Amino acid sequence: MMNRYLQILGFIACISLTATVAGCGDFSSHPVSVSNEKAGKTITVTDSLGRNVTIPSKVQRAAITNAYNAELITAIGAADQIVGVDYYIYQDKEGFKYRFTEDNLIGTAQGGLNYEKIANMSPDVLILCENDHWQNAEEKLKPFGIPVVVCNAYYTGQVFDNVKLLGDIFDKKENAKEFVDYFSAQLNYIEQQLKDVSRKSIYFEYRTPGRTTIPGDYFYEMVNKAHGENIFREAKGTQIQIEDVVNKNPEYIVKVSEANVYSSYIPPTLDDMKRIKQDIVSRPGWDSTEAVQKDRILLLSHYVHGGASKLVGSMYIAKFLYPEQLPDLHPEAIFSKWVKDYEGLEYHAGHTYPAFTMEN
């Protein structure tokens, strides 16, 4: 092990790594781009935090955290360049086609990474999310010449910038452009069709009772892009009292899975979906809400809601709220394309309840 460290230390004597933190405040306002200036065999990228990071111009070996990052890297055709993954990615065997073994495992995200193992892998770059203690990662890996890039793939509002960033990192610019063109066209259609339509009110719930979304949260833009009016947009936190839902009387309810249902590319069973819905409608007082009385409840699996960093989830919600205004939006067909063409997986129906068809 020590010999390996010495080899790496000798190697990095010839490498110059520059990482500059630029500004502070709301990171979502930072553009993500790649510098046109190349020095030798390196490029400078600007990550999700606005940090300028120098990396090899031809990244062939990347260690990564967060399943959304893994999905976007797969979507642009660079999955074979991933050599290290966190536990969440590793354990999703079906979703990543049994690609990763224990040899690829670099620990758990959000503070539990094995930096010794990462160093021994000699990746060209470590790509992680802002909440994965990137400062600690940068400090630990700097002696080994391994640059750290922050890519917040779970934020829907940043997805196109993130895809472009990953396209530049892995030299997959054309694939990244195709992704952006396809999904932005779907979102533009929603925006244009609904620009003069009043927003319908939604209670959004993620897995556990009362876990909702507010501005700045991972799911807020998913609801916003679906032209939904989030009833808790002014709440102080993402955990609310479920009796407050009755008082706000939403027109629609959208729930993503639940804590007891495994988060996977394989959809929940129909019995699971029915049980989750029954839990919602049987909550005290909820039978008085417009959403329950008119049976306007949409259930999304954990996998489908997050497709293309939650863009697919936005499209399901939009179609559920505005079917007449969006005749040419077909979320199930988009999900099928995401799974088959971008992720290289077989399509499985059953990720929503009620179910969508390819035509609706």
C-alpha positions as CSV (number, residue, x, y, z in Angstrom):
1,M,0.0,0.0,0.0
2,M,2.8,2.4,1.0
3,N,4.6,1.7,-2.3
4,R,1.5,2.6,-4.2
5,Y,1.3,5.9,-2.4
6,L,5.0,6.7,-3.2
7,Q,4.4,5.9,-6.8
8,I,1.5,8.3,-6.9
9,L,3.4,11.0,-5.1
10,G,6.3,10.6,-7.6
11,F,3.8,10.9,-10.4
12,I,2.1,14.0,-9.3
13,A,5.4,15.9,-9.0
14,C,4.9,16.5,-12.7
15,I,1.2,17.6,-12.4
16,S,-0.1,21.0,-11.6
17,L,-3.6,21.2,-10.1
18,T,-5.3,24.5,-9.8
19,A,-8.7,24.9,-8.0
20,T,-10.1,28.3,-7.4
21,V,-13.2,29.0,-5.5
22,A,-15.1,31.8,-7.2
23,G,-17.6,33.9,-5.2
24,C,-20.3,32.7,-2.8
25,G,-24.0,32.9,-2.3
26,D,-26.6,30.9,-4.3
27,F,-24.6,28.3,-6.4
28,S,-27.6,27.8,-8.7
29,S,-26.8,31.2,-10.3
30,H,-23.4,30.1,-11.4
31,P,-23.1,29.2,-15.1
32,V,-21.2,25.9,-15.8
33,S,-18.7,26.1,-18.7
34,V,-15.4,25.0,-20.0
35,S,-12.5,27.3,-20.7
36,N,-11.3,27.4,-24.3
37,E,-7.7,27.8,-23.0
38,K,-5.8,24.5,-23.0
39,A,-2.4,24.2,-21.4
40,G,-0.7,21.0,-22.6
41,K,-2.9,18.1,-21.8
42,T,-5.3,19.9,-19.4
43,I,-8.4,21.9,-19.5
44,T,-10.1,24.2,-17.0
45,V,-13.8,23.5,-16.2
46,T,-16.1,25.6,-14.1
47,D,-18.2,23.4,-11.8
48,S,-21.6,23.7,-10.2
49,L,-20.1,26.0,-7.5
50,G,-18.4,28.3,-9.9
51,R,-15.0,26.8,-9.1
52,N,-12.4,26.7,-11.8
53,V,-10.8,23.3,-11.7
54,T,-7.9,22.0,-13.9
55,I,-8.4,18.4,-15.1
56,P,-6.8,16.2,-17.8
57,S,-8.2,17.0,-21.2
58,K,-8.9,13.3,-21.8
59,V,-10.5,11.9,-18.7
60,Q,-10.5,8.1,-18.9
61,R,-10.9,7.2,-15.3
62,A,-13.4,8.9,-13.0
63,A,-14.5,8.2,-9.4
64,I,-18.0,9.6,-8.7
65,T,-20.7,9.9,-6.1
66,N,-24.5,10.3,-6.4
67,A,-26.7,8.2,-8.7
68,Y,-27.9,11.3,-10.6
69,N,-24.3,12.0,-11.6
70,A,-23.9,8.3,-12.6
71,E,-27.1,8.5,-14.7
72,L,-26.1,11.6,-16.6
73,I,-22.6,10.2,-17.2
74,T,-24.2,7.1,-18.6
75,A,-26.7,9.2,-20.7
76,I,-23.8,10.9,-22.5
77,G,-22.1,7.5,-23.2
78,A,-19.2,7.7,-20.7
79,A,-20.2,5.0,-18.2
80,D,-17.2,2.9,-19.2
81,Q,-14.9,5.7,-17.9
82,I,-16.3,5.3,-14.3
83,V,-13.9,3.3,-12.1
84,G,-15.1,4.2,-8.6
85,V,-18.6,4.7,-7.2
86,D,-20.3,5.3,-3.9
87,Y,-22.4,2.7,-2.1
88,Y,-25.8,4.0,-3.4
89,I,-24.7,3.6,-7.0
90,Y,-23.0,0.2,-6.3
91,Q,-26.0,-1.3,-4.6
92,D,-28.4,-0.4,-7.5
93,K,-27.5,-3.5,-9.5
94,E,-30.4,-3.5,-11.9
95,G,-30.2,0.3,-12.5
96,F,-26.5,0.1,-13.5
97,K,-26.6,-3.3,-15.2
98,Y,-24.4,-5.0,-12.6
99,R,-21.5,-2.9,-13.9
100,F,-19.9,-2.1,-10.6
101,T,-18.4,-4.6,-8.1
102,E,-16.8,-4.2,-4.7
103,D,-13.6,-3.3,-6.4
104,N,-15.3,-0.1,-7.6
105,L,-16.7,0.8,-4.2
106,I,-15.2,3.9,-2.7
107,G,-17.4,4.2,0.4
108,T,-20.5,6.1,1.2
109,A,-21.4,9.6,0.0
110,Q,-21.7,12.6,2.3
111,G,-18.6,12.1,4.4
112,G,-17.9,8.4,4.2
113,L,-15.5,8.1,1.2
114,N,-12.4,5.9,1.4
115,Y,-9.7,8.3,0.2
116,E,-7.0,5.7,0.5
117,K,-8.8,3.5,-2.0
118,I,-9.6,6.5,-4.3
119,A,-5.9,7.4,-4.3
120,N,-4.9,3.8,-5.2
121,M,-7.4,3.8,-8.1
122,S,-5.5,6.8,-9.6
123,P,-8.6,8.4,-11.2
124,D,-8.2,11.4,-13.4
125,V,-10.9,13.2,-11.4
126,L,-13.3,12.8,-8.5
127,I,-16.8,14.0,-9.3
128,L,-19.2,14.5,-6.4
129,C,-22.0,16.7,-5.2
130,E,-21.9,19.8,-3.0
131,N,-23.3,17.9,0.0
132,D,-20.6,15.2,-0.3
133,H,-18.0,17.2,1.8
134,W,-16.2,18.3,-1.3
135,Q,-13.8,20.5,0.7
136,N,-12.6,17.5,2.7
137,A,-12.2,15.5,-0.5
138,E,-10.2,18.2,-2.1
139,E,-7.9,18.4,0.9
140,K,-7.4,14.7,1.1
141,L,-6.8,14.1,-2.6
142,K,-4.7,17.2,-3.4
143,P,-1.4,15.5,-2.4
144,F,-2.1,12.8,-5.0
145,G,-2.9,15.2,-7.8
146,I,-6.5,14.1,-8.1
147,P,-8.8,17.1,-8.9
148,V,-12.3,17.4,-7.4
149,V,-15.2,18.6,-9.5
150,V,-18.6,19.4,-7.9
151,C,-21.5,18.4,-10.1
152,N,-24.9,18.9,-8.5
153,A,-26.9,16.6,-10.8
154,Y,-29.8,16.3,-8.4
155,Y,-30.9,19.9,-9.0
156,T,-33.4,20.0,-11.8
157,G,-32.7,23.7,-12.5
158,Q,-29.0,22.9,-13.3
159,V,-29.4,19.8,-15.3
160,F,-28.5,21.2,-18.7
161,D,-25.5,23.0,-17.3
162,N,-24.4,19.8,-15.6
163,V,-24.8,17.7,-18.7
164,K,-22.7,20.2,-20.7
165,L,-20.1,20.1,-17.9
166,L,-19.9,16.3,-18.0
167,G,-19.8,16.4,-21.8
168,D,-16.7,18.6,-21.5
169,I,-15.1,16.5,-18.8
170,F,-15.5,13.2,-20.7
171,D,-15.1,14.7,-24.2
172,K,-18.7,13.8,-25.1
173,K,-19.8,17.2,-26.2
174,E,-22.0,16.0,-29.1
175,N,-23.8,13.5,-26.9
176,A,-24.4,16.2,-24.3
177,K,-25.8,18.5,-26.9
178,E,-28.2,15.9,-28.1
179,F,-29.4,15.3,-24.6
180,V,-29.9,19.0,-24.0
181,D,-31.7,19.5,-27.3
182,Y,-34.1,16.6,-26.8
183,F,-35.2,17.4,-23.2
184,S,-35.2,21.2,-23.6
185,A,-37.6,20.7,-26.5
186,Q,-40.0,18.9,-24.2
187,L,-39.8,21.5,-21.5
188,N,-40.2,24.4,-24.0
189,Y,-43.3,22.7,-25.3
190,I,-44.8,22.6,-21.8
191,E,-43.8,26.2,-21.2
192,Q,-45.3,27.5,-24.4
193,Q,-48.6,25.5,-24.1
194,L,-49.1,26.7,-20.5
195,K,-47.8,30.2,-20.6
196,D,-51.4,31.7,-20.4
197,V,-52.8,29.0,-18.1
198,S,-53.3,29.5,-14.4
199,R,-51.2,27.2,-12.2
200,K,-52.9,24.4,-10.4
201,S,-52.2,23.8,-6.7
202,I,-50.2,20.8,-5.7
203,Y,-49.2,19.1,-2.5
204,F,-45.9,17.3,-3.2
205,E,-44.7,14.6,-0.9
206,Y,-41.4,12.7,-1.0
207,R,-41.5,9.2,0.6
208,T,-42.5,10.0,4.2
209,P,-45.6,11.8,5.5
210,G,-45.1,15.6,5.5
211,R,-41.8,15.6,3.6
212,T,-42.5,18.2,1.0
213,T,-40.5,20.7,-1.1
214,I,-39.6,24.4,-0.8
215,P,-37.5,26.8,-2.9
216,G,-33.9,25.6,-2.9
217,D,-34.9,22.0,-2.3
218,Y,-34.0,19.2,-4.8
219,F,-37.6,18.8,-5.9
220,Y,-38.9,22.3,-6.1
221,E,-38.0,22.9,-9.7
222,M,-39.5,19.6,-10.7
223,V,-42.9,20.9,-9.6
224,N,-42.2,24.4,-10.9
225,K,-41.3,23.1,-14.4
226,A,-44.6,21.2,-14.4
227,H,-46.5,24.5,-14.0
228,G,-47.6,23.4,-10.5
229,E,-48.3,25.9,-7.7
230,N,-46.6,24.4,-4.7
231,I,-48.9,25.0,-1.7
232,F,-45.9,25.0,0.7
233,R,-43.6,27.3,-1.3
234,E,-43.5,29.7,1.6
235,A,-42.8,27.1,4.3
236,K,-39.7,27.4,6.5
237,G,-38.6,23.8,6.0
238,T,-39.3,20.7,4.0
239,Q,-41.1,18.9,6.9
240,I,-44.6,20.1,7.5
241,Q,-47.6,19.1,9.6
242,I,-49.8,16.9,7.5
243,E,-53.0,18.5,9.0
244,D,-51.8,21.7,7.2
245,V,-52.5,20.0,3.9
246,V,-56.2,19.9,4.8
247,N,-56.2,23.7,5.5
248,K,-54.5,24.5,2.2
249,N,-56.8,22.2,0.3
250,P,-54.7,21.3,-2.8
251,E,-56.3,20.5,-6.2
252,Y,-53.7,17.8,-6.8
253,I,-51.5,15.5,-4.7
254,V,-48.2,14.1,-6.1
255,K,-46.2,11.6,-4.0
256,V,-42.9,9.9,-4.8
257,S,-42.7,6.4,-3.5
258,E,-42.4,5.7,0.3
259,A,-39.7,4.7,2.8
260,N,-40.7,1.0,2.7
261,V,-40.5,0.6,-1.1
262,Y,-37.0,-0.1,-2.5
263,S,-35.7,2.7,-4.7
264,S,-34.9,0.9,-7.9
265,Y,-35.2,0.8,-11.7
266,I,-37.6,-2.1,-11.1
267,P,-41.0,-0.5,-10.4
268,P,-43.0,-1.1,-7.3
269,T,-45.8,-3.7,-7.4
270,L,-49.4,-2.6,-8.1
271,D,-50.2,-3.7,-4.5
272,D,-47.5,-1.3,-3.3
273,M,-49.0,1.6,-5.3
274,K,-52.5,0.9,-4.1
275,R,-51.3,0.7,-0.5
276,I,-49.5,4.0,-0.7
277,K,-52.6,5.7,-2.2
278,Q,-54.8,4.2,0.5
279,D,-52.5,5.6,3.1
280,I,-53.0,9.1,1.6
281,V,-56.7,9.1,1.3
282,S,-57.2,7.6,4.8
283,R,-55.3,10.4,6.6
284,P,-57.5,12.3,9.1
285,G,-59.4,15.1,7.3
286,W,-57.8,14.5,3.9
287,D,-61.1,13.2,2.5
288,S,-62.3,16.8,2.6
289,T,-59.5,18.0,0.2
290,E,-60.4,18.6,-3.5
291,A,-57.5,16.4,-4.5
292,V,-58.9,13.4,-2.7
293,Q,-62.5,14.1,-3.4
294,K,-61.8,14.3,-7.2
295,D,-59.3,11.5,-7.1
296,R,-56.5,13.7,-8.4
297,I,-53.6,11.7,-6.8
298,L,-50.5,10.8,-8.8
299,L,-47.9,8.4,-7.5
300,L,-44.4,8.2,-9.0
301,S,-41.8,5.6,-8.3
302,H,-38.5,6.8,-6.9
303,Y,-36.8,5.9,-10.2
304,V,-39.2,7.5,-12.7
305,H,-39.5,10.8,-10.8
306,G,-35.7,11.2,-11.0
307,G,-35.3,10.3,-14.7
308,A,-33.0,12.8,-16.4
309,S,-32.5,14.5,-13.1
310,K,-36.2,14.8,-12.4
311,L,-37.1,16.2,-15.9
312,V,-39.1,13.1,-16.6
313,G,-40.9,13.5,-13.3
314,S,-41.8,17.1,-14.3
315,M,-43.3,15.8,-17.5
316,Y,-45.5,13.2,-15.8
317,I,-46.8,15.9,-13.4
318,A,-47.4,18.4,-16.2
319,K,-49.4,15.8,-18.2
320,F,-51.4,14.8,-15.1
321,L,-52.3,18.4,-14.4
322,Y,-52.9,19.6,-17.9
323,P,-53.8,16.7,-20.3
324,E,-56.0,18.9,-22.6
325,Q,-53.3,21.6,-23.0
326,L,-50.5,19.1,-23.6
327,P,-51.8,16.7,-26.3
328,D,-48.3,16.2,-27.8
329,L,-46.5,15.5,-24.5
330,H,-46.2,11.7,-23.9
331,P,-44.3,11.2,-20.6
332,E,-44.3,7.4,-20.8
333,A,-42.7,7.4,-24.2
334,I,-40.1,9.9,-22.9
335,F,-39.4,7.7,-20.0
336,S,-39.0,4.7,-22.3
337,K,-36.5,6.6,-24.4
338,W,-34.7,7.7,-21.3
339,V,-34.4,4.2,-20.0
340,K,-33.6,2.5,-23.3
341,D,-31.6,5.0,-25.3
342,Y,-29.9,7.0,-22.6
343,E,-29.4,4.4,-19.8
344,G,-29.2,1.3,-22.0
345,L,-31.8,-0.6,-19.9
346,E,-35.0,-2.5,-20.7
347,Y,-38.2,-0.6,-20.3
348,H,-40.5,-1.6,-17.5
349,A,-44.0,-0.2,-17.2
350,G,-45.6,0.4,-13.8
351,H,-43.6,3.3,-12.4
352,T,-46.7,5.5,-12.1
353,Y,-50.2,5.2,-10.6
354,P,-52.5,5.7,-12.3
355,A,-50.5,4.3,-15.2
356,F,-49.7,6.3,-18.3
357,T,-49.7,4.8,-21.8
358,M,-47.3,5.6,-24.6
359,E,-50.0,7.7,-26.2
360,N,-51.2,9.7,-23.3
